[in-house]
């Protein structure tokens, strides 16, 4: 370790959060964006995030091997959340389900939790996982596959903040009965209201991850007050320094 890296090494501040048995060092995390292979992963080692999201990762052997190599090479104390996806050319229930199962099985030993993103747009401009029937089939298969492993890894579903109320109700009922571990609300105009609605509907019993565009103190407080247990956002240390995560956590503690 170079003297520079030793000087800037920072311990991740608490408080920690337990998500289905997985310890997340603190509730502030970095959402994914533009780095599905984990090439930039090592740059966030000393930024004190509680969790880091990587992806979306395509279910091809080549792409998955690159990500596995980077996750194995650049160890990080933060919990690793991998965003799974299906292939851009995949069509139909069988092929899409197989894609998610393949990604989960390849990456299971290298991540702490997995997210299925229903908001993602692929090459054909479709969003197939907004079809509840297909989404449930994908999740059912992943839940069955998870039973094959000794270690339990949380499975999360990400929804758009504009999700219709009736669809949200169906999804929450399914999640309660099936064993999905958490719901993530994407960033957007109605994200705070959607987080609050989910918190009320589930009586605070379902862990919620709220997304914000950039990690700022006021936005994180608003998301926390709405009922979010974890908060994911874009990087803020470019403007505020790598200690911005610690300052956000201190601010949230004081504003309880």
N, C-alpha and C positions, 0 to 999 in steps of 0.2 A: 504493500500500500504506500503510495507516494505521501510525502509530507503534506502536500496540499489537500489530498483526500482525507488524511488523518485529521487535519485541522478543521475541515468542514464536516466531518462525520457527526451526525445528529441522531439522538435517540428519538424514537417515535413517541410522542406524548399520548397519554390516555385522555379520557376513559375508554376502556375497551368495551366491545359489544359482542355478545354471543349470538351467532346466527346458526341455529340448529347444530350446536356443538362445535362450530368453527369460531375461533377467537379472532376478531377483527380489532387490531390495536387501537383504533379510534374511529369515530363515525364519519370522518371526512375522506372522500376518495376522489380519484381522478377517473373521469369517464373516458371511454375510448375515442379514438379519432385519428385516422390517417396512418396508423401503424399496426396493421394486422399481423405482421411478422414479429413484432417485439424488438425491432432493431433499436428503438429509442428507449427501451425498457430501463436500461442501466442508468439513464440520466436522472431518473426520479428516485434513486435509492436513498438520498439524504434529504428529501423534501418532506419527510414526516407524514406522508399520507397513510391512512389506515388501510386502504385497499386501492388496488390499481386494476383498471379494466383494459383488456387487450382484445382487439378484434374489430369488426367481425371476421372470423377466420373461415376460409372456404374449405370444404371437406375433401381436399385432394391430398394425396400422400406427400407431394412436394411441399405444399404450403404448410402442412402440419409439422413436417420434419424441421422446417426452418424455425417455426415458432417454438417447438420443443427444445431445439438446440439453444435458442436465445434464453428461454426460461431456465434451462439447466445451467447455462453459463453465468448469467447475471442474477445471482441470488438476491432476494429482496425480503425484508422483514414484513412488508405489507402483505395483506391477503390478496391473492390473485383471482380476479374475476374474468373468465373467458367468455366472450360473446360468440356463441355458435351461430352458424348460418347454413343455408342449403346452397347448392350449386346454382349458378345463374341459368343453367340450361335444364335444371330439374323440373319435371312436370308430373303432377299426379301425387296421390297420397303415398304410394309405395316408395318412389324415388326420393321424395322430400324427407320422409320419415327415416329412410336408410342414411341419408346425408347427416342428419342430426345424431343418429346413433353412432355413426362412424367417427364424427368429431368428438363426441363424448368419450367413446372408448379409447381413442388415441391420446386424448389429453387428460384423462382422468387422474393420472398419477402426477401431473405437473401443475395442476390448478387447485384452488381451494373452493371455488364455486363456479357455477355456470349459468349464463343468462340466455334465454330464447327471446329474441327481439321481434315483436310483432309489428314494429314501426318501420322496419328496414325496407328500402326500395332496391330491387335488383335490376339487372340489365333489361328485362322486359317490362319495367315500370309497373310490375304487379306487386301486391302485398298479400300473398296467399295466406299468411298466418293470421290475417284478420278474419278469416273464415273460422268460426268457432269449432266446427266439426273437425276440420283438418288440424287446428291447433291442439285440440284435445287428443287426437290420435298420435300426434308427434310427442306430446308430453306423456301420454300413457306409456308409449314405448320406452321413452327415456327413464321413466320411473321404474319400469320393469328391469331395464338394463342396470340401473343403479343397485338393484338388489344383488347383483352378481359380485359386487365389490365389498371388501371388508370395511373400508373407510367410508363414512357417510359424507357426501359433498352436497351442499344445498343447490337446488335448482330454482331459478328465478325467472319470472315472466315480466318483460318490459312492455308497457302499453303507451299509447299516445295520450296526451292530456285531453284530446278531443273525442275520446272513445264515448260512444253513445251510452246513456245511462242503463238501458235495458241489456246491452251487451256486457257492460261492466258487471251488472248483477249476476248474469249467467256465469261469467268468468270467476267471480269471487265465490260463488256457490261451488263451482268445480274445484277451485283451489282448496277450499276448506275440506272437501271430501277426499281429494286425491292425495294430498300431502305435498303440494308445491310449497316451497319454504318462504317465499317472499314475492312481493310485487314491486316493480320499478316503474315510476311515472316519468316519461320523457319530458324534456324541457319544452316550454311553450307558454302561450298566453294564459291558459287555464290550468297550468301545472299545480299551482298552490291549491286551487279550488278542488282539483281532482284528488290530490293527496288528502285533503280534509274530508272529502266525501268518502273515500275508502276507509279512513280512520273511523268515521262515524258508523259506516255500514258494518265494519268488522269489530267494532267496539275496542279498537286498539289491539286486537289479538293477532293480526297478521302483520309481520314486519314489512315496512314500507321504505323504499329507497326513492328519494326525490332528486331529480336532476335540475341543475341550474346552468346557465350558459357559461359563467365564469365564477369561480369560488370567491365570493365577497362576503364580508361579515353580515351585512343586512339581509342579503338574499338567503344565506344559510339560516339565519335566525327565523325568517319568515317561513321557510320550509320546515324547520324543526317545530315551530309553533303550530303548524298545520297538522303535525302528526308523523313526520318522517323520522325514522330511526337512524337511517344512514343518508348521507348527502353526497352526490357525485356531481362534479363540475369540471369545467375546463381549467387549464393551468392559470394560476395567478402569479406565480413566483417570478415570471419574466418582468412584471411591473412592480411587484412588492417584495421580492426576495424569497428564498427558500423557507424562511421562517414564517411565511404567511399562514401556513396551516396551523402552527402553534397559536398564532394571534387569533385566528378564527375560533379555535377551541376555547381559549381563555374568554373571548367575547361571549360565546354561547353559555359558558358557565356563569358569567356575571349577569347575563340577561334572563336568567331563569325566572 
